[in-house]
Amino acid sequence: MSEVVLKVSHHPSGNRTLTESTDGSIPVDCQGDLFTNSDNGTFYRAVAQKIASLHADGHSVTYQDTTA
């Protein structure tokens, strides 16, 4: 089981990007709807799907949103 840290970054333009770090690795940008997305609905649905998928695969997930 891996320790995965997911973090939302907010850009002044209104775009959001999710970064992922596994077992202390350097964070990398996720792709698709999780990369430079300005639509809250599609972005956060994709985040929820990512978290659910990681949990289903047995990973421990820590989630951080800089606006929370």
Buried (B, 14 or more C-beta within 10 A) or exposed (E): EEEBBBBBBEEEEEBBBBBBBBEEEEBEEBEEBBBBBEEEEEBBEBBEEBBEEBEEEEBEBEBEBEEE
